[in-house]
Amino acid sequence: MATPFPDFVRNTTLTFEVPTGDITFDEVGNAIAETTSIRVTAMLEAKVPAYGNTIQRAPEIDETALYLEGYCLEPMKLPLSILPKNWAVATWSGTPGFFYLNVPINPPYGREGIGAVMEESAGTKIVGWFQTSRAEYA
């Protein structure tokens, strides 16, 4: 299904690394989960979090991070293999950085019931934090 937002600005690209289910081993025998990249194009805008500054930031989120929310445009439905509390390499409005996908996905209804119906017609609503560096984790 095509996005209902064809004229909206596709201002964000997110590239998530998700596990494939396969495992490889490094030279000393440590198991390493294989991953694949999933690219998501979205329309995200900076907002003040619904609960203001009372939202708990994960420790790895910088104090200068911007709170973003909006909708996935391509694919419209965020693949189920992309879980919340994960990082994506991101470009938001031309600025490279990192995006931390917050819980919940598709608020306030979730991804089942009425949330699934809304997700099918409008795309998955996502919220999270954008910051320009992620030095200790990059």
C-alpha positions in Angstrom: 0.0 0.0 0.0 1.3 3.5 -0.8 1.8 6.0 1.9 -1.1 8.5 2.5 1.6 11.2 2.9 3.0 11.4 -0.7 3.7 15.2 -0.5 5.2 15.1 3.0 8.9 15.6 3.3 10.9 12.4 3.5 13.4 14.0 5.9 14.8 11.0 7.7 16.6 7.8 6.7 17.2 5.2 9.4 19.4 2.1 8.9 18.8 -0.6 11.6 21.0 -3.6 12.0 18.9 -6.6 12.9 19.9 -10.2 13.6 19.3 -12.8 10.8 19.3 -15.7 13.2 22.6 -17.1 11.9 25.8 -17.2 13.9 29.4 -17.0 12.8 32.5 -17.5 14.9 35.5 -15.2 15.2 39.1 -16.4 15.1 39.1 -17.3 18.8 35.8 -19.1 18.7 33.4 -16.4 20.0 29.9 -16.6 18.6 28.8 -13.5 16.7 25.3 -13.0 15.6 25.0 -12.2 11.9 23.0 -9.1 11.0 21.4 -7.5 8.0 20.6 -3.8 7.4 17.1 -2.6 7.0 16.6 0.9 5.7 13.5 2.9 6.7 12.5 6.3 5.2 10.4 8.4 7.6 8.9 11.8 8.2 10.0 12.8 11.6 9.7 16.2 13.4 11.2 17.5 16.6 8.7 17.7 19.4 8.6 18.3 23.1 8.0 14.9 24.7 4.4 14.4 25.8 5.5 14.4 29.5 8.0 17.2 29.1 11.3 16.6 30.7 10.0 13.8 32.9 10.7 11.1 30.3 13.6 9.0 31.4 16.4 9.0 28.8 18.5 5.9 28.5 22.0 6.5 29.9 23.5 6.5 26.4 21.3 9.3 25.1 23.0 12.7 25.1 21.4 15.6 26.9 21.5 17.5 23.6 19.5 14.8 21.8 16.3 15.9 20.0 13.0 14.1 20.6 11.5 13.1 17.2 8.2 11.6 16.3 6.5 10.8 13.0 5.6 8.1 10.6 7.4 5.5 8.5 6.9 6.1 4.8 9.0 3.3 3.2 8.2 0.7 4.2 5.0 2.0 5.7 4.9 -0.7 8.3 8.1 -0.9 10.4 9.3 -4.6 10.1 8.7 -6.6 13.2 12.3 -7.5 13.3 13.1 -3.9 14.3 12.6 -3.8 18.0 12.4 -0.7 20.3 15.4 0.4 22.4 17.7 -0.1 19.3 20.0 2.4 17.5 19.9 3.2 13.9 22.4 5.1 11.8 20.4 8.1 10.7 20.2 11.2 8.6 17.6 13.7 9.8 17.0 16.9 7.7 20.4 16.5 6.2 22.2 16.0 9.5 24.0 12.7 10.0 23.7 11.1 13.4 22.0 8.2 15.3 18.4 7.5 16.2 17.3 5.6 19.4 13.9 4.0 18.8 11.8 4.5 21.9 9.0 2.4 23.4 6.2 2.2 22.4 6.0 1.6 18.7 2.8 3.0 17.2 1.6 4.9 20.3 -0.9 5.1 21.9 -2.5 1.9 20.4 0.4 -0.4 19.8 0.6 -2.8 16.9 -2.4 -5.0 17.5 -6.1 -4.4 17.2 -7.0 -0.8 16.3 -3.3 0.0 16.2 -2.8 -2.5 13.4 -5.6 -1.0 11.4 -4.2 2.5 11.9 -0.7 1.2 11.0 -2.0 -0.3 7.8 -3.5 2.9 6.6 -1.2 5.6 7.9 2.1 3.8 8.5 3.9 3.0 11.8 4.2 5.9 14.2 7.6 6.0 15.7 9.2 8.1 18.4 12.8 8.4 19.6 15.9 10.4 20.2 18.3 11.8 17.5 21.8 12.8 18.4 24.8 13.6 16.2 27.3 11.4 18.0 27.4 8.0 19.7 31.1 7.9 20.4 31.2 5.2 23.1 28.9 2.9 21.1 29.9 3.7 17.4 
